[in-house]
Amino acid sequence: MQPNRKARIAHLAGPTATIQNTPPLVTSNKARKKYGLPPRPNTDGSEQRFDALRAQRLAKPVTVYVERFSAHPLEADAVELYGPPDGYLDAEGKFHKERTNAGDKAVYEVELRPEDGLYPLPYMARQADGTAWEEECTTPGGPPEKARQGFFPDGSRSFEEIDRLSVGMDGLGNLISSIADVDFYRALPTAGYTKGLPADRRTDVGEGDILPETRSKDFFAYKPYHLGESPPRPALARVTNAVQEILASGKYDGAIFTQGSPQVEECAYWFNLLIDTTLPICGNSAQRPQGEISNDGPKNIVDSATYIASRVWADEAGRNRAGVIVLQEQRIFAAREVMKVDARPGGYVATGGHGGVLGGMGYHGAAVLHYVPVLRHTYLSDVNINKLPASALAATASKEGVTRTEIRIKDAHGKLLESAIPSVSIVKDGGFASEEYLGDIADEIDLNALVAHKLSLGRLSGFILEGLTPYGTMTSSVRQRLMQQAIYRGIPVARVGRGAPEGFADPHDYFIAGSNLGSTKARMLLMACLLKLGSLPPAKDPDNPTADELREIRKAVAAYQKIFDTH
C-alpha cells in the first residue's frame, strides 16, 4: 500500500452475526403519547425518564438550538476558554443574536441536514393495526410473514453507524472511513430482502436487481429465535467461492468477515485452509448487538480496519504472514487456535496450550504482532481451493459392497461445488459408553446407522472422534472397533481429545491423529483433506481386510496425517 493512501477493504457479511444485529425497534413513548397508546412504564408504574434513541435519517433540513455548555457538566467551569455563543433564546423561544434579558439562554444555532447522515432520534413507527411495536414480531412467536428483521442485509449500515456515532479516544469520529475505503459484499448474509430490491437501491457490490430472498436459504439469522437457522453444509461452498473471488480481484488490501460469535472461529479456520490469498482476512463477531449497552462489535471492526491498514501482517514481499485471524477485544488470535468460551466481551481464548494469541491492538490503537504461525495457511496451504483436484473418489455402498465412485469437486471455472462439501460428523465418547459388559458391535445401533448413512450418500464423508484428553482414544473398545471398521470401508476417522486439549492425540496406523485441535476445528480440516485426497481405499471385505488392503489404507491415512501435522 502506498504511503498516505487509505486501505481498501472488502467487508464480507457472514451468517448469524450479532455484530450485524440491532436490538428490537420498540415504539417510543413519544409516539405512544402522540397516538394515544399506553406508555411503557418503569417497574414501579411510574413514567420512564427517557426514550431510547435509534439511528434514523432526517427527511428535510431543520434548524435546532443547542444549549451552550450542555455537552459536559464542567464546560462552564472553564467559561473563559470558550468563544461566544451564536445567540440567545428568550422566554418565548425566539432566537436573538444578542442577549435581550438576563434570563435568555445562550445557544448554538445548528442546521441539521439529511446529507449529514444518521441522527439518534425517538422511534415513532407503529404496527399496521395502530398498536406499538414491542419486539421483532407483531406478536410473540409470530410466523415469518409477521416478523421484522433486526439484522443488516450487508455491512454498509453498521459501518455507517460506527463512523457516524462512535467516538474514538481522541474525541473524533469517522473511525473507519478516515483510514479505509470499504466495499460491502453479501458473502453469506445474516439478513435478506424478502421482497427483492431494485439494483439502484443496492448498498452492496453486485449487479442487477436482488430477487426475493428466502430465510434459511438465502440468508441466515438466529432471531427471532423461533425462526432461527444456521447455514447447512452446502453453503460452505457458496461462501468459499465468494471470498476467493473477492480477494483474487486485486482491488483490496484485506477483508473483514463478520459472523456469529460461536461460529466465526470455524469459518476463520476454513478460510485459513481454503482461501488462496496473500492478503489478510480478519474475523470479527460481537456478544452484543450494535446499539446495545456496552456493545463490543464496533471496536472489533475498527481494530480490524486498523490492523489491515497497518500492514503489520506483511512480510518482506508484502504477503500475509499471520494467516487468517480473529480480532476480538484488542487481541489478535490465530484462526486455528481461537475458541469462544463465554457469551461476554472477552469470551475468547487460544486453545491448544502452545500459543495462539499472535498480538494485539495497543491502548492507542496500534497493531502489534509478536508471533506468527509456522503451520501452513492461505496461499501456503496444501488444501487451498486452487490446489484441490477437479474430482475425487468417494466411498459408496453398492450391491457389490463398498466401492469408490468419482465425484466432481470443482466446476469448469474452478468453483467449489456445493455437492462436493463432505459430510463429516463428530462422535463424542465419554465414560461408561458401552451398552453392556463384553458388548458387541451390533449393540451400537447409533454408530452402525451413522456409518451406513454416510456410505449411502454418494459423497465424501468422515468422522471426528472426540475421546479422552489428549489421546483421542475412546473408552469403549467396542465402539472403537466399529469406527475402525468404518475406516476399512473407506471413511477416514480423526481422533482428538475432548474439550480444548493442550496435549496431542496419539498417532495410529489407521486413525488420523488430530494433534491438539478441538473437534470442531478438526472437522473443518478433515473436510478439507477429503476434498484434496478423497475417501480411503475400502477393503473388499471390511470385516477381514487383506494385508495388501491394510497396507494401502495405511498409506492413504499417512497422506491425511501429513496435512493434519502441518495445518
C-alpha positions, 0 to 999 in steps of 0.5 A: 500500500502506498504511503498516505493512501487509505486501505481498501477493504472488502467487508464480507457479511457472514451468517448469524452475526450479532455484530450485524444485529440491532436490538428490537425497534420498540415504539417510543413513548413519544409516539405512544403519547402522540397516538394515544397508546399506553406508555411503557412504564418503569417497574414501579408504574411510574413514567420512564425518564427517557426514550431510547434513541435509534439511528434514523435519517432526517427527511428535510433540513431543520434548524435546532438550538443547542444549549451552550455548555450542555455537552459536559457538566464542567464546560462552564467551569472553564467559561473563559476558554470558550468563544461566544455563543451564536445567540440567545433564546428568550422566554418565548423561544425566539432566537436573538443574536444578542442577549435581550434579558438576563434570563435568555439562554445562550445557544448554538444555532445548528442546521441539521441536514439529511446529507449529514447522515444518521441522527439518534432520534425517538422511534415513532413507527407503529404496527399496521393495526395502530398498536406499538411495536414491542419486539421483532414480531407483531406478536410473540412467536409470530410466523415469518410473514409477521416478523421484522428483521433486526439484522443488516442485509450487508455491512454498509449500515453498521459501518455507517453507524460506527463512523457516524456515532462512535467516538474514538479516544481522541474525541473524533469520529469517522473511525473507519472511513478516515483510514479505509475505503470499504466495499460491502459484499453479501458473502453469506448474509445474516439478513435478506430482502424478502421482497427483492430490491431494485439494483439502484437501491443496492448498498452492496457490490453486485449487479442487477436487481436482488430477487426475493430472498428466502430465510434459511436459504438465502440468508441466515439469522438466529432471531427471532429465535423461533425462526432461527437457522444456521447455514447447512453444509452446502453453503460452505461452498457458496461462501468459499467461492465468494471470498476467493473471488473477492480477494483474487480481484486485486482491488483490496488490501484485506477483508473483514468477515463478520459472523456469529460469535460461536461460529466465526472461529470455524469459518476463520479456520476454513478460510485459513485452509481454503482461501488462496490469498496473500492478503489478510482476512480478519474475523470479527463477531460481537456478544452484543448487538450494535446499539446495545449497552456496552456493545463490543462489535464496533471496536472489533471492526475498527481494530480490524480496519486498523490492523489491515491498514497497518500492514503489520501482517506483511512480510518482506514481499508484502504477503500475509504472514499471520494467516487468517485471524480473529480480532476480538477485544484488542487481541489478535488470535490465530484462526486455528487456535481461537475458541469462544468460551463465554457469551461476554466481551472477552469470551475468547481464548487460544486453545491448544496450550502452545500459543495462539494469541499472535498480538494485539491492538495497543491502548492507542490503537496500534497493531502489534504482532509478536508471533506468527504461525509456522503451520501452513495457511492461505496461499501456503496451504496444501488444501487451498481451493486452487490446489484441490483436484477437479474430482475425487473418489468417494466411498459408496455402498453398492450391491457389490459392497463398498466401492469408490465412485468419482465425484466432481469437486470443482466446476469448469471455472474452478468453483467449489461445488456445493455437492462436493462439501463432505459430510463429516460428523463428530462422535463424542465418547465419554465414560461408561459408553458401552451398552453392556459388559463384553458388548458387541458391535451390533449393540451400537445401533447409533454408530452402525446407522451413522456409518451406513448413512454416510456410505449411502450418500454418494459423497465424501464423508468422515468422522471426528472422534472426540475421546479422552484428553489428549489421546483421542482414544475412546473408552469403549473398545467396542465402539472403537472397533466399529469406527475402525471398521468404518475406516476399512470401508473407506471413511477416514476417522480423526481422533482428538481429545475432548474439550480444548486439549493442550496435549496431542492425540496419539498417532495410529496406523489407521486413525488420523491423529488430530494433534491438539485441535478441538473437534470442531476445528478438526472437522473443518480440516478433515473436510478439507483433506477429503476434498484434496485426497478423497475417501480411503481405499475400502477393503473388499471385505471390511470385516477381514481386510487383506494385508495388501488392503491394510497396507494401502489404507495405511498409506492413504491415512499417512497422506491425511496425517501429513496435512493434519501435522502441518495445518 
